[in-house]
Amino acid sequence: MNRRIFMIGAAGIAAGFAGGALPMPLFAAEGGTMRKRKIPASGEEIPVIGLGSSITFDVGGGAGEREPIREVLRRFFAAGGRVIDSSPMYGRSEEVIGDLVAPMGVDAFLATKVWTRGKKDGEEQMAQSMRRLHTEKLDLMQVHNLVDWKTQLATMRAWRDEGKIRYLGITHHALGEFDEMEKILRAEKLDFVQLPYSVEVRKAEERLLPAAADTNTAVLIMRPFEKGGMFRKVKGKPIPAWAAEQGFEHWSQLFLAFILANPHVTCAIPATSKPHHLSENVKAGIGPELDAAGCKKLLAEL
């Protein structure tokens, strides 16, 4: 449990949130409580829809730039979301998350990465991330794109032993690095792996997702919409009638439901700076689920 846990409706709300108080009750605004899955290393449960921040949260300090991000975060927590992922590579993302989340008084699960070489530089970058995120203990630290992973993993293990971080993991966006990621998963004891997976790009199903299951490693999914490419494929098309009959409302909901239909996935982290997109995304964790037959139908639609 991190220091952001407060009783909603008590001090955090009473103190007044500059952008408007969180709704009461907290989980009512987006139509239900989000489903959760366990982190194998601990048994702790986290919500199945998280929030990425690459590009989308790299904004300045002006109210006009930050207000949409504040509303995205407000809706995210109102839906029961907790996992927010960042990186020093994402410009001002860490700073924006820290500045906006801290006053909300919510139980955020903060994940970021180390993206540099050398022990000293790695330690300095991780310490800087903690300052920017306004926390003294990170929930998850990951080696970004496997950069100097042996050095950084050793430091992360030491910091976990000291209580500075709770979980550790690795990430890479490139499919060509999947073999190396699998080797690391099977050789090292990791808590998390973050990888790309979508309706369109399913290479992770071949070996990496099974390897995560074999090694009891939690899985975060990046690029669930292939940087918007999935929406360009269905532009102008309504969602299929069979999906609408099951209660699906948006393509984003369907795309995320496909990812969550894989039992090896722990949490998908779509990124957005648009509040209405956030509201659509979280419905994948609250609304109907796709079974195997539904996944086949969706693949046939594309």
N, C-alpha and C positions, 0 to 999 in steps of 0.2 A: 504494500500500500504506500503510495507516494504522498508528498506533502500537499497535493492539490485536492485531496479528498476532504470535503466539507459536507455538512448537512445542507442540502438544497432547501431553501426557504428560511434558513437561519442567517448566519453572519453574512454569507456571500450576497444574498438577495437584499438583506436589510441595509448593507453598506451601499447598495445602489450600483448597478453596472452601467458604465458610461454610455454603452450602446443600447441600453434597454434591458430590463431584468429578464432572466431566463423564464420560460413559461412554467406554470404550476398546474398540475404536477409535471415533473420534468419530461416524462416519456409520453405525454398525451398528444403533443403537437403534430407528430408525423404518423399517427394512426396505429400505434402498437409498440410492443417491446421487441427489440432486435434479437434475433437468434444468436447463439454463441457456440463457440467450439473450444475445446481444451488445448492448451499448450502442453504437448506430451511431456516435456521435461519437468513440469511442476503440477499439472492438473488444473492450473488456473484457467478460467474461461475468459475469452475475449469476444467481442461482437464480430460477426462475420463480414461486415462492411466497415472498412477504415477510410482514411482520407490521405491521399498523396498530396504533395505540394510542389513538385517540380514545375517551374515556370509560373504556375498559377498564383503562387504566394510571393513571388519576387516583386513586391511593390514597395513604394516609398512610405513615408510616415504621414502623409496628408490624409485628412478625413475622407476626401473623395475617393482615394485609392483603397483605403483600408475598410471602409464601411461595407462594401460587398463581401469582403473576406470575413468580417465580423459576423455578418448574417449567415454566411456559409457555415461557420463554426457553431453559431447559435442553433441552426436547424440540425446540424450533425449531432450535437449533444442532446438536443431535444428528442431525436430519434433513437437514442441509446447508443450512439457511436462513442468510441473511446480512442481507437488506434490512429495516431497521426504520425506520418512518416516524413522525414526531411533529410537534408544533407548539407554540408558546407558547400557542395557543388551547386546548390540551388539558389545562389545569390543571397537575397535578404530573407529567405523563407524561415530560417530558424528564428531570426529576430522578430519577424511578424507573428509567428506562432507564440513565442514567449510573451510578447507584449499583449496579445489579445486573449490568450487562454488564461493566463495567471489571474486576471481580475474576475474571471467567470466562476471561480470556486467549484470546479468540476473534477471528476476523477479521470483525467486524461491519461492514456497510455502513450508515452512519448518515445518515438523511435527516431534515431538519426544514424549518421554514418561517419566513419573516418576515411579520409580520401587524400592521403599523402604518404610519403616514404620516410622511414627512419623512426626510431623510438621517441626521440625528443620532440620532433615535429608532430608525431601522432598524439603524444600526451598533451601538447599545447593545443592542438586542434580539438581534441575531445573536451578539454577544459573550457575552451572558448564556446563550444556548442552548449555546454551546460549553462554558462553565463547567459548566452543569447536566449536559451529556452527557459530561463528563470527557474532552474531546478538544481538541487544539490544531489539528485540521484536520478539517473536515466533508466527508463524501463528496458530499452533495447538499444544496444550499439552494434552496428554492422560494419564490416569491411566493405567499402564501396568499390565495386568492380574488381575485387580481389587485389587491389593495389597494395603491394608489400604485405600480403596477408599474414605471413608467418610472424613478422615483427609485430604487426598491430594486434593479432589474435593473442599473442603472449601478454601484451599490455592489457588487453581487455579482460583476460582471465585474472590478472593480478588485481585489476580494478573491481572485478566482480567479487573477488575474495575480500576486498576492503569495503564492500558495500556501496561502491559508487555507481555501479550499474547492476541491473537484475538479470538480464539475458544478453547473450551475444550471438552474432550470426554473420553471414556473408551475403553479398548480392552480386549479380551481374546481369546486364541487359542483353548481352550478345548470346545468340544461340550457339555459336561456335565455342563458347566457354563451358557448355553444359558438361562435357566430359570431365574437365578439370574440377568443376563444382561437385560432381558426383564423387570423384576421388577424395575430395576434401571432406565431404559429408561422411564417407565411409571410414576415413582415417582419423578424423577429429571428432570430438563430442561437442556438437553445436546445439544451440537452442532453436535457432531460426535460419531459414534460407529464404531469400527474396528473389523471384524469377519472373520472366514474362510468360504469360499464358492467356489465351483468348479463344473464342470460337474459331478464329481464323488461323492462329499460330498455336499448334497443339503439340509441338515437339517434346515439351516437358512430360507428356503422358508416357513417352517411350521408356525413359530410364530415370529422369531426375525426380519426378514426383514419387515413383515407387521407391527410389533410394531414400527420399525423405521419410516415407512411411517405415521403411526397414530400420532406419536409424532414430526413430522417434523425434524427428525434427519438425517443428512448426513451419508452415509455408505461408509467406505473404506473396500476393500476386500483383505485379506491376503491369502497366500497359494493358488493362483489360479491354480497352476500346481501340487499341493499336493507333494511338495518337489521333483519334477521330476518324480513322480510315473505315471503321466498321459503320459509322453513321453515313458516310458518303456512299457506301454500298446500298443502303436502304433508304436513301433520301427520296422523299415523296411517297414512300410506301407505308401504308398503315401496318400495324402489327398483324400477324396472321389471325384469322378468325378463331382457330383452335386455341391460340394463346389468350385472346381476349375472353373467350368462354371460361378459361381457367382463372381469370382474374388479373392477368397481366395488363399493364396500361402503356408501357413505354418499351422501346427497343433497348434502352440502357438496362432496364430491369431484366429483360430476357437475356442479354449478353452476360450480365453478372450472375444470373441464375444458372446459366450453363457452367460457368466457372465453379460456382458453389456446389453444383451437382457432383463434382469430383470429391470424394470423401477425404482425399489427401490434402486438400486445400484448407487452410485455417482461416484466412482473411484476405479479401481483395481490397486494394487501396486505390480506387479511381481518384484522379485529381480534377478539381474544378474550382473556378473562382466565381461561378454563377449560382446563386442560391436556388433557382428553380431546377437546375441540373442536379444539385445536391439532393433536393427533395425526391427527384426521380430515382437517383441511385440508391438511396437508403431503402426504398421499397423492396429491393431485392433481398434485403435481410429481414423484412417484416411481412411481406406479402406471400403469394404462392411460391412453391418450389417446383423446379423442373425434375421429372423423373427421366429414366433412360429413354423412354419412348418420346418424351418431349424434346430431349436433346437431339435425337435423330431427326425429328420434324424440323427443328430449328436449323440444323445443318443442311437439310434439303431445301430450305427457304433461301439459303445463301448460295 
